[in-house]
Amino acid sequence: MVVGELYAQIKQILGNSPVEIVQGKGYLEVKPLKLKKQKLLKVLLQKISQVTKIDYMLYVGADTGNESVYQFLRAKRSDQYFTREHKKYICTLGKKPSSAFYYLDDVDEVKFMLSRLKTACQKRKKNRSYSDLKDLQSVGSPFGQDMNKASHFR
């Protein structure tokens, strides 16, 4: 009942504001309608790449709202923000038709993958960049082998 009451209060306070209120089981999500994930990501990539080109990216999305982001990151037009030797790991949560390179079954598997990534990175000297981790797979990569089709991490 608390979520329903909170929903009604937020709806009343925000009135006609351009937001979407998503009511789930035990939670509310309030998000601006004009804020699109792909647009936000593009702005972030532009700002970061003004300082330095990006050599490594991990993107994990959980729903179909991320498909435009996956497609953007796979497209050649996104390469302008990355180094020539960059690595992009584009993942979706749950096995389903997707433009993502990889999938992870659940949140526990995301934690497992991040733990392995942390361990692999700690084995490297702290002053190296992620582009120096090209041989990450030789130190126990958390990533699958084939980036041309969806691969599982384990």
N, C-alpha and C positions, 0 to 999 in steps of 0.2 A: 504493500500500500504506500510505503514511503516514496518509492520511485514514481508512482502515479501522481502523488501530491506534488512532488518536486517538479515533475514534467509540467503540470498545470501552472505552477508558480513561475517557472522559467518562461513558458509560453506567454503568460500575462506580462511579465517584465519586458521581454524582448519585443512583444507586439509584432509589428510588420518588418522587423529587421531581417535582412537577407541571410538567414541561417536555417539550417536543417537540424531538427532535433530527432535523434534516433533513440528509441526506447528499446532496450534489450532486457534480458532477464537479469535483474539486479544492477543495471547500470543505465546511464544516460550519456549520450555523446552529442555535444553541440558543436557544429562545424559551419563555418561560413560557406555560403553557396558559391561565391565567386572565387574561392580558393581551390584551385585544382592541383593535384599532386604533381602532375607533369610540369605545370607552369612554375610551381615552387621549386622543384628540383632544377629546372633550367636556370632560374635566378641564382640558386645556390652554386651551381656549376660555373656560371658566368663570373660570379664574385670570387670564387676560389681560384679559377684559372687565370684571373687577372694578375694574381700574385705568383702562382706556379701551376704548371700543368699537373693534372691528377694522374697518378700512376696505378692506383688501386681503388676499386669500389666494390662494396658489398651492399646489395639492396635486397631486403626481404619484405615481401608484401603478403598480405593475408587474404585478400579478396579480389574480385573481378575489377574493382576500381583501380587496381594497379596495372592492368593490361596496357593502358596507354603509356605508362612509364616504362614498362618492359620493352615495348615496341620502340619508344624513343631511344632508350639506352642501347638497343641492338642496331639501330639505324646509323648509317655512316655520318649523318649530320651531327650526332652527339660526339663523334671522335675529335672534334675541334677543341674540346675541353680536356682531352687526355693526352698523355705522352704516347709516342709511337709504340712502346713496349707495354702498354697498360694491360691490366687484368681487370675484367668486370665479372663479378659473380652475381648474377641476377636470379633470385630465388622466389618461389612461391610456397606458401604454407599449405600443405595438403596436396595430394596427388590429384590433378585435374587438368583438363586441356588448358594450356597456357603458353604464352610467348616467353616465359621465363626459361633460363637455361637449366635450372635445377629445381628440385622440390625438396622440402623437408616435411616429414609427417606431422609433427606437432611442436609445441613450444619447447618441450624437453629436448627434442632433437636440435632446435636452434641453440639452446644452451650448450649442448654437447659440441656442436660445430664451433661455437664461439670459444669454448674452452680449448679445443684442439688448435684453433687459430692462435689463441693467446700463447699456448705452449710452443708452437712452431715459431712464433715471433720472438719469444723470449730466448730462444736458442741462438738467435742472430745478435750481432752486436747492436747496441742501442742507437748508434749513430748512422745506421744504414737506412735507406729509404725502402719503401715497399717494392720498388722496382728491382731491388737487390734480392728479393725473395722469389725470383723466377723459378728457382729450384725448390720451392716450397713442398712440392710433392715428394721430394727425396727425404724430407725430414718429417714425413707423416702428415700429408695434407688432409684437411677435412673435406676436400672437394672431390667430386667425381672426375672421371677421366674424359668424358666426351662433352664438350660444350656446344656441339651442334644440335643436340637433342636433349630433352629433359633427362637429367641423371639424378639418382638418389645419392645422398652424401655418405651413407654408410656402406 
